[in-house]
Amino acid sequence: MSDVPQGNVSKVLRKGDGFTWAGVPLEPYKPTTETYRGVTRRELIGKRGESPRFHLRYFEVAPGGFTTYERHEHEHVVYVVRGRGVALISDGRHDVGPGDVVYVAPGDPHQFGAPAGSSEPFGFLCVVNAERDRPVPVEGYGVCDICV
């Protein structure tokens, strides 16, 4: 029997070594790697029968990696828990680190990256609506600019 209860029941996810949680698998960030590099995710709340109005995910970006530069109509909140990174949002480029919070408003293009040469990955928790529209990649930004 799994240590993680399944379904819509109260639960505690036990942290493992590093930034892992018992019973929560590592997943690819997206199906293809055409618009990002070096990103993984773990769906902490939202994929094992819970019925919240939100999902909680943990993303990790390897040094020199970046998420897709995209926009969508749902808002989300990012809480940095590990490493140093860069957040590109509507008002510009922001260097971020543990304890920083980033709010991404509906429709704002955004991207997260980890500077090349970082000593550790850039990890963050992301809270997002359970029901949400699909992200749309945005053209016109040089993603390598955030990982240099």
C-alpha positions, 0 to 999 in steps of 0.5 A: 500500500502506498504512503500517499492516500489516493482520492479526495482525502486529506493527506500529507506528502512526505518529503524525500531526499532533495526535492522529491516527495513519496509517491509523486513521480517526476514528469516531463515538463511538456510532451516535446522539448521544442520550446524549453530546456532542462525542466522537470515537474512534479504534480504535488496536488491535483493528479491523485483524485483531489478536487481542489480549485487549484493544483500545486506543482514543483518545477525544477530548471537545470542550470542553463535551462528555461521554461517555454516563453508563453501566455495564457488566460489563467493566473498563477503564483510561483514561490521560489524554494531553491537556487537562483533564477530569472523570471521574465514577466510583463514588467521585465526581467527579475532575478529571483531566489528562495522566498521570492514570490512571482505573480503572473497575471492573466495574459502576461507573457512569462518565462523562468530560467536558471543561469548557466553555471549555477551551482544548483537547479532553480526550483519553485512551487507553482499554484495554478487553477485546476481548470485552466486554458492551454498555454500558447508559446510567444514568439520574439524573445531570445530564450538564451538571454535568460540562461547566460 
